[in-house]
């Protein structure tokens, strides 16, 4: 596979797996449509997913803010997923959501 195509293929695999995991669907064009945001949608969740073959991924506030605003417009919870090729995936969620999940709020 050409080097330039590897990240795209990795990203698509990650989105497909995420959609399967949450019982959702992939967003056409990975959320680049005006009225179809996020990479994956499921009942109650709007998910943005980033994949990397590297050992690190930089999370920027603007990316978290973007998915949060888009999720609020759709009355969904935002989730930012980072996939490390072959080494697992991690979800970043708002602190208030975490507290609710743990029954602390």
Chimera marker file (.cmm) of the C-alpha trace (Angstrom):
<marker_set name="trace">
<marker id="1" x="0.000" y="0.000" z="0.000" r="1" g="1" b="0" radius="0.5"/>
<marker id="2" x="1.312" y="3.442" z="-0.863" r="1" g="1" b="0" radius="0.5"/>
<marker id="3" x="2.482" y="5.488" z="2.093" r="1" g="1" b="0" radius="0.5"/>
<marker id="4" x="-0.026" y="8.273" z="1.413" r="1" g="1" b="0" radius="0.5"/>
<marker id="5" x="-2.961" y="5.847" z="1.409" r="1" g="1" b="0" radius="0.5"/>
<marker id="6" x="-2.021" y="4.036" z="4.626" r="1" g="1" b="0" radius="0.5"/>
<marker id="7" x="-3.412" y="6.658" z="7.049" r="1" g="1" b="0" radius="0.5"/>
<marker id="8" x="-6.679" y="6.892" z="5.101" r="1" g="1" b="0" radius="0.5"/>
<marker id="9" x="-7.151" y="3.120" z="5.102" r="1" g="1" b="0" radius="0.5"/>
<marker id="10" x="-6.256" y="2.959" z="8.805" r="1" g="1" b="0" radius="0.5"/>
<marker id="11" x="-8.755" y="5.739" z="9.540" r="1" g="1" b="0" radius="0.5"/>
<marker id="12" x="-11.560" y="4.041" z="7.613" r="1" g="1" b="0" radius="0.5"/>
<marker id="13" x="-10.920" y="0.725" z="9.390" r="1" g="1" b="0" radius="0.5"/>
<marker id="14" x="-11.034" y="2.505" z="12.736" r="1" g="1" b="0" radius="0.5"/>
<marker id="15" x="-14.289" y="4.293" z="11.915" r="1" g="1" b="0" radius="0.5"/>
<marker id="16" x="-15.860" y="1.052" z="10.703" r="1" g="1" b="0" radius="0.5"/>
<marker id="17" x="-14.871" y="-0.763" z="13.900" r="1" g="1" b="0" radius="0.5"/>
<marker id="18" x="-16.077" y="2.107" z="16.088" r="1" g="1" b="0" radius="0.5"/>
<marker id="19" x="-19.454" y="2.129" z="14.328" r="1" g="1" b="0" radius="0.5"/>
<marker id="20" x="-19.736" y="-1.620" z="14.859" r="1" g="1" b="0" radius="0.5"/>
<marker id="21" x="-18.740" y="-1.336" z="18.540" r="1" g="1" b="0" radius="0.5"/>
<marker id="22" x="-21.424" y="1.263" z="19.351" r="1" g="1" b="0" radius="0.5"/>
<marker id="23" x="-24.145" y="0.003" z="17.015" r="1" g="1" b="0" radius="0.5"/>
<marker id="24" x="-23.833" y="3.132" z="14.911" r="1" g="1" b="0" radius="0.5"/>
<marker id="25" x="-23.120" y="4.152" z="11.359" r="1" g="1" b="0" radius="0.5"/>
<marker id="26" x="-20.205" y="5.849" z="9.674" r="1" g="1" b="0" radius="0.5"/>
<marker id="27" x="-20.876" y="9.399" z="8.539" r="1" g="1" b="0" radius="0.5"/>
<marker id="28" x="-20.484" y="9.817" z="4.758" r="1" g="1" b="0" radius="0.5"/>
<marker id="29" x="-17.262" y="11.673" z="3.970" r="1" g="1" b="0" radius="0.5"/>
<marker id="30" x="-16.066" y="11.353" z="7.576" r="1" g="1" b="0" radius="0.5"/>
<marker id="31" x="-18.126" y="14.313" z="8.668" r="1" g="1" b="0" radius="0.5"/>
<marker id="32" x="-17.021" y="16.719" z="5.943" r="1" g="1" b="0" radius="0.5"/>
<marker id="33" x="-20.624" y="17.312" z="4.854" r="1" g="1" b="0" radius="0.5"/>
<marker id="34" x="-22.368" y="20.496" z="5.953" r="1" g="1" b="0" radius="0.5"/>
<marker id="35" x="-25.197" y="18.669" z="7.751" r="1" g="1" b="0" radius="0.5"/>
<marker id="36" x="-23.444" y="15.385" z="8.604" r="1" g="1" b="0" radius="0.5"/>
<marker id="37" x="-20.786" y="15.956" z="11.249" r="1" g="1" b="0" radius="0.5"/>
<marker id="38" x="-18.564" y="13.555" z="13.165" r="1" g="1" b="0" radius="0.5"/>
<marker id="39" x="-17.166" y="10.261" z="11.925" r="1" g="1" b="0" radius="0.5"/>
<marker id="40" x="-19.655" y="7.910" z="13.585" r="1" g="1" b="0" radius="0.5"/>
<marker id="41" x="-23.200" y="8.400" z="14.852" r="1" g="1" b="0" radius="0.5"/>
<marker id="42" x="-25.183" y="6.174" z="17.127" r="1" g="1" b="0" radius="0.5"/>
<marker id="43" x="-28.156" y="6.650" z="19.378" r="1" g="1" b="0" radius="0.5"/>
<marker id="44" x="-27.013" y="9.344" z="21.785" r="1" g="1" b="0" radius="0.5"/>
<marker id="45" x="-23.381" y="9.606" z="20.582" r="1" g="1" b="0" radius="0.5"/>
<marker id="46" x="-21.494" y="11.697" z="18.040" r="1" g="1" b="0" radius="0.5"/>
<marker id="47" x="-17.969" y="10.355" z="17.643" r="1" g="1" b="0" radius="0.5"/>
<marker id="48" x="-14.887" y="11.924" z="16.118" r="1" g="1" b="0" radius="0.5"/>
<marker id="49" x="-12.120" y="9.377" z="15.583" r="1" g="1" b="0" radius="0.5"/>
<marker id="50" x="-8.439" y="9.933" z="14.856" r="1" g="1" b="0" radius="0.5"/>
<marker id="51" x="-5.998" y="7.134" z="14.131" r="1" g="1" b="0" radius="0.5"/>
<marker id="52" x="-2.237" y="7.076" z="14.234" r="1" g="1" b="0" radius="0.5"/>
<marker id="53" x="0.593" y="4.608" z="13.767" r="1" g="1" b="0" radius="0.5"/>
<marker id="54" x="2.779" y="6.798" z="15.981" r="1" g="1" b="0" radius="0.5"/>
<marker id="55" x="3.336" y="6.511" z="19.721" r="1" g="1" b="0" radius="0.5"/>
<marker id="56" x="1.569" y="9.777" z="20.463" r="1" g="1" b="0" radius="0.5"/>
<marker id="57" x="-1.314" y="11.945" z="19.336" r="1" g="1" b="0" radius="0.5"/>
<marker id="58" x="-1.741" y="15.623" z="20.192" r="1" g="1" b="0" radius="0.5"/>
<marker id="59" x="-5.250" y="16.501" z="21.362" r="1" g="1" b="0" radius="0.5"/>
<marker id="60" x="-6.136" y="20.117" z="20.684" r="1" g="1" b="0" radius="0.5"/>
<marker id="61" x="-8.853" y="21.981" z="22.530" r="1" g="1" b="0" radius="0.5"/>
<marker id="62" x="-10.319" y="23.183" z="19.235" r="1" g="1" b="0" radius="0.5"/>
<marker id="63" x="-10.910" y="19.572" z="18.146" r="1" g="1" b="0" radius="0.5"/>
<marker id="64" x="-12.658" y="18.701" z="21.407" r="1" g="1" b="0" radius="0.5"/>
<marker id="65" x="-14.672" y="21.916" z="21.284" r="1" g="1" b="0" radius="0.5"/>
<marker id="66" x="-15.710" y="21.249" z="17.669" r="1" g="1" b="0" radius="0.5"/>
<marker id="67" x="-17.123" y="17.768" z="18.334" r="1" g="1" b="0" radius="0.5"/>
<marker id="68" x="-18.763" y="19.032" z="21.535" r="1" g="1" b="0" radius="0.5"/>
<marker id="69" x="-20.607" y="21.839" z="19.737" r="1" g="1" b="0" radius="0.5"/>
<marker id="70" x="-21.626" y="19.524" z="16.887" r="1" g="1" b="0" radius="0.5"/>
<marker id="71" x="-22.902" y="16.916" z="19.357" r="1" g="1" b="0" radius="0.5"/>
<marker id="72" x="-24.898" y="19.503" z="21.301" r="1" g="1" b="0" radius="0.5"/>
<marker id="73" x="-26.591" y="20.633" z="18.081" r="1" g="1" b="0" radius="0.5"/>
<marker id="74" x="-27.710" y="17.035" z="17.527" r="1" g="1" b="0" radius="0.5"/>
<marker id="75" x="-28.643" y="16.405" z="21.187" r="1" g="1" b="0" radius="0.5"/>
<marker id="76" x="-25.925" y="13.752" z="21.470" r="1" g="1" b="0" radius="0.5"/>
<marker id="77" x="-22.949" y="13.142" z="23.744" r="1" g="1" b="0" radius="0.5"/>
<marker id="78" x="-19.531" y="13.948" z="22.215" r="1" g="1" b="0" radius="0.5"/>
<marker id="79" x="-16.813" y="11.300" z="22.146" r="1" g="1" b="0" radius="0.5"/>
<marker id="80" x="-13.308" y="11.800" z="20.758" r="1" g="1" b="0" radius="0.5"/>
<marker id="81" x="-11.646" y="8.447" z="20.017" r="1" g="1" b="0" radius="0.5"/>
<marker id="82" x="-7.923" y="8.020" z="19.421" r="1" g="1" b="0" radius="0.5"/>
<marker id="83" x="-6.834" y="4.755" z="17.832" r="1" g="1" b="0" radius="0.5"/>
<marker id="84" x="-3.227" y="3.619" z="18.053" r="1" g="1" b="0" radius="0.5"/>
<marker id="85" x="-2.713" y="1.165" z="15.193" r="1" g="1" b="0" radius="0.5"/>
<marker id="86" x="-2.631" y="-2.356" z="16.609" r="1" g="1" b="0" radius="0.5"/>
<marker id="87" x="-2.369" y="-1.077" z="20.199" r="1" g="1" b="0" radius="0.5"/>
<marker id="88" x="-5.904" y="-0.159" z="21.178" r="1" g="1" b="0" radius="0.5"/>
<marker id="89" x="-8.181" y="2.836" z="21.264" r="1" g="1" b="0" radius="0.5"/>
<marker id="90" x="-9.023" y="5.406" z="23.921" r="1" g="1" b="0" radius="0.5"/>
<marker id="91" x="-12.064" y="7.647" z="24.326" r="1" g="1" b="0" radius="0.5"/>
<marker id="92" x="-11.980" y="11.231" z="25.542" r="1" g="1" b="0" radius="0.5"/>
<marker id="93" x="-15.300" y="12.417" z="26.977" r="1" g="1" b="0" radius="0.5"/>
<marker id="94" x="-16.388" y="15.518" z="28.894" r="1" g="1" b="0" radius="0.5"/>
<marker id="95" x="-15.686" y="15.337" z="32.635" r="1" g="1" b="0" radius="0.5"/>
<marker id="96" x="-19.382" y="15.780" z="33.453" r="1" g="1" b="0" radius="0.5"/>
<marker id="97" x="-20.213" y="12.773" z="31.275" r="1" g="1" b="0" radius="0.5"/>
<marker id="98" x="-17.608" y="10.689" z="33.090" r="1" g="1" b="0" radius="0.5"/>
<marker id="99" x="-19.058" y="11.694" z="36.468" r="1" g="1" b="0" radius="0.5"/>
<marker id="100" x="-22.542" y="10.704" z="35.287" r="1" g="1" b="0" radius="0.5"/>
<marker id="101" x="-21.289" y="7.331" z="34.038" r="1" g="1" b="0" radius="0.5"/>
<marker id="102" x="-19.682" y="6.649" z="37.418" r="1" g="1" b="0" radius="0.5"/>
<marker id="103" x="-22.864" y="7.677" z="39.237" r="1" g="1" b="0" radius="0.5"/>
<marker id="104" x="-21.146" y="10.612" z="40.893" r="1" g="1" b="0" radius="0.5"/>
<marker id="105" x="-23.522" y="13.195" z="39.486" r="1" g="1" b="0" radius="0.5"/>
<link id1="1" id2="2" r="1" g="1" b="0" radius="0.2"/>
<link id1="2" id2="3" r="1" g="1" b="0" radius="0.2"/>
<link id1="3" id2="4" r="1" g="1" b="0" radius="0.2"/>
<link id1="4" id2="5" r="1" g="1" b="0" radius="0.2"/>
<link id1="5" id2="6" r="1" g="1" b="0" radius="0.2"/>
<link id1="6" id2="7" r="1" g="1" b="0" radius="0.2"/>
<link id1="7" id2="8" r="1" g="1" b="0" radius="0.2"/>
<link id1="8" id2="9" r="1" g="1" b="0" radius="0.2"/>
<link id1="9" id2="10" r="1" g="1" b="0" radius="0.2"/>
<link id1="10" id2="11" r="1" g="1" b="0" radius="0.2"/>
<link id1="11" id2="12" r="1" g="1" b="0" radius="0.2"/>
<link id1="12" id2="13" r="1" g="1" b="0" radius="0.2"/>
<link id1="13" id2="14" r="1" g="1" b="0" radius="0.2"/>
<link id1="14" id2="15" r="1" g="1" b="0" radius="0.2"/>
<link id1="15" id2="16" r="1" g="1" b="0" radius="0.2"/>
<link id1="16" id2="17" r="1" g="1" b="0" radius="0.2"/>
<link id1="17" id2="18" r="1" g="1" b="0" radius="0.2"/>
<link id1="18" id2="19" r="1" g="1" b="0" radius="0.2"/>
<link id1="19" id2="20" r="1" g="1" b="0" radius="0.2"/>
<link id1="20" id2="21" r="1" g="1" b="0" radius="0.2"/>
<link id1="21" id2="22" r="1" g="1" b="0" radius="0.2"/>
<link id1="22" id2="23" r="1" g="1" b="0" radius="0.2"/>
<link id1="23" id2="24" r="1" g="1" b="0" radius="0.2"/>
<link id1="24" id2="25" r="1" g="1" b="0" radius="0.2"/>
<link id1="25" id2="26" r="1" g="1" b="0" radius="0.2"/>
<link id1="26" id2="27" r="1" g="1" b="0" radius="0.2"/>
<link id1="27" id2="28" r="1" g="1" b="0" radius="0.2"/>
<link id1="28" id2="29" r="1" g="1" b="0" radius="0.2"/>
<link id1="29" id2="30" r="1" g="1" b="0" radius="0.2"/>
<link id1="30" id2="31" r="1" g="1" b="0" radius="0.2"/>
<link id1="31" id2="32" r="1" g="1" b="0" radius="0.2"/>
<link id1="32" id2="33" r="1" g="1" b="0" radius="0.2"/>
<link id1="33" id2="34" r="1" g="1" b="0" radius="0.2"/>
<link id1="34" id2="35" r="1" g="1" b="0" radius="0.2"/>
<link id1="35" id2="36" r="1" g="1" b="0" radius="0.2"/>
<link id1="36" id2="37" r="1" g="1" b="0" radius="0.2"/>
<link id1="37" id2="38" r="1" g="1" b="0" radius="0.2"/>
<link id1="38" id2="39" r="1" g="1" b="0" radius="0.2"/>
<link id1="39" id2="40" r="1" g="1" b="0" radius="0.2"/>
<link id1="40" id2="41" r="1" g="1" b="0" radius="0.2"/>
<link id1="41" id2="42" r="1" g="1" b="0" radius="0.2"/>
<link id1="42" id2="43" r="1" g="1" b="0" radius="0.2"/>
<link id1="43" id2="44" r="1" g="1" b="0" radius="0.2"/>
<link id1="44" id2="45" r="1" g="1" b="0" radius="0.2"/>
<link id1="45" id2="46" r="1" g="1" b="0" radius="0.2"/>
<link id1="46" id2="47" r="1" g="1" b="0" radius="0.2"/>
<link id1="47" id2="48" r="1" g="1" b="0" radius="0.2"/>
<link id1="48" id2="49" r="1" g="1" b="0" radius="0.2"/>
<link id1="49" id2="50" r="1" g="1" b="0" radius="0.2"/>
<link id1="50" id2="51" r="1" g="1" b="0" radius="0.2"/>
<link id1="51" id2="52" r="1" g="1" b="0" radius="0.2"/>
<link id1="52" id2="53" r="1" g="1" b="0" radius="0.2"/>
<link id1="53" id2="54" r="1" g="1" b="0" radius="0.2"/>
<link id1="54" id2="55" r="1" g="1" b="0" radius="0.2"/>
<link id1="55" id2="56" r="1" g="1" b="0" radius="0.2"/>
<link id1="56" id2="57" r="1" g="1" b="0" radius="0.2"/>
<link id1="57" id2="58" r="1" g="1" b="0" radius="0.2"/>
<link id1="58" id2="59" r="1" g="1" b="0" radius="0.2"/>
<link id1="59" id2="60" r="1" g="1" b="0" radius="0.2"/>
<link id1="60" id2="61" r="1" g="1" b="0" radius="0.2"/>
<link id1="61" id2="62" r="1" g="1" b="0" radius="0.2"/>
<link id1="62" id2="63" r="1" g="1" b="0" radius="0.2"/>
<link id1="63" id2="64" r="1" g="1" b="0" radius="0.2"/>
<link id1="64" id2="65" r="1" g="1" b="0" radius="0.2"/>
<link id1="65" id2="66" r="1" g="1" b="0" radius="0.2"/>
<link id1="66" id2="67" r="1" g="1" b="0" radius="0.2"/>
<link id1="67" id2="68" r="1" g="1" b="0" radius="0.2"/>
<link id1="68" id2="69" r="1" g="1" b="0" radius="0.2"/>
<link id1="69" id2="70" r="1" g="1" b="0" radius="0.2"/>
<link id1="70" id2="71" r="1" g="1" b="0" radius="0.2"/>
<link id1="71" id2="72" r="1" g="1" b="0" radius="0.2"/>
<link id1="72" id2="73" r="1" g="1" b="0" radius="0.2"/>
<link id1="73" id2="74" r="1" g="1" b="0" radius="0.2"/>
<link id1="74" id2="75" r="1" g="1" b="0" radius="0.2"/>
<link id1="75" id2="76" r="1" g="1" b="0" radius="0.2"/>
<link id1="76" id2="77" r="1" g="1" b="0" radius="0.2"/>
<link id1="77" id2="78" r="1" g="1" b="0" radius="0.2"/>
<link id1="78" id2="79" r="1" g="1" b="0" radius="0.2"/>
<link id1="79" id2="80" r="1" g="1" b="0" radius="0.2"/>
<link id1="80" id2="81" r="1" g="1" b="0" radius="0.2"/>
<link id1="81" id2="82" r="1" g="1" b="0" radius="0.2"/>
<link id1="82" id2="83" r="1" g="1" b="0" radius="0.2"/>
<link id1="83" id2="84" r="1" g="1" b="0" radius="0.2"/>
<link id1="84" id2="85" r="1" g="1" b="0" radius="0.2"/>
<link id1="85" id2="86" r="1" g="1" b="0" radius="0.2"/>
<link id1="86" id2="87" r="1" g="1" b="0" radius="0.2"/>
<link id1="87" id2="88" r="1" g="1" b="0" radius="0.2"/>
<link id1="88" id2="89" r="1" g="1" b="0" radius="0.2"/>
<link id1="89" id2="90" r="1" g="1" b="0" radius="0.2"/>
<link id1="90" id2="91" r="1" g="1" b="0" radius="0.2"/>
<link id1="91" id2="92" r="1" g="1" b="0" radius="0.2"/>
<link id1="92" id2="93" r="1" g="1" b="0" radius="0.2"/>
<link id1="93" id2="94" r="1" g="1" b="0" radius="0.2"/>
<link id1="94" id2="95" r="1" g="1" b="0" radius="0.2"/>
<link id1="95" id2="96" r="1" g="1" b="0" radius="0.2"/>
<link id1="96" id2="97" r="1" g="1" b="0" radius="0.2"/>
<link id1="97" id2="98" r="1" g="1" b="0" radius="0.2"/>
<link id1="98" id2="99" r="1" g="1" b="0" radius="0.2"/>
<link id1="99" id2="100" r="1" g="1" b="0" radius="0.2"/>
<link id1="100" id2="101" r="1" g="1" b="0" radius="0.2"/>
<link id1="101" id2="102" r="1" g="1" b="0" radius="0.2"/>
<link id1="102" id2="103" r="1" g="1" b="0" radius="0.2"/>
<link id1="103" id2="104" r="1" g="1" b="0" radius="0.2"/>
<link id1="104" id2="105" r="1" g="1" b="0" radius="0.2"/>
</marker_set>
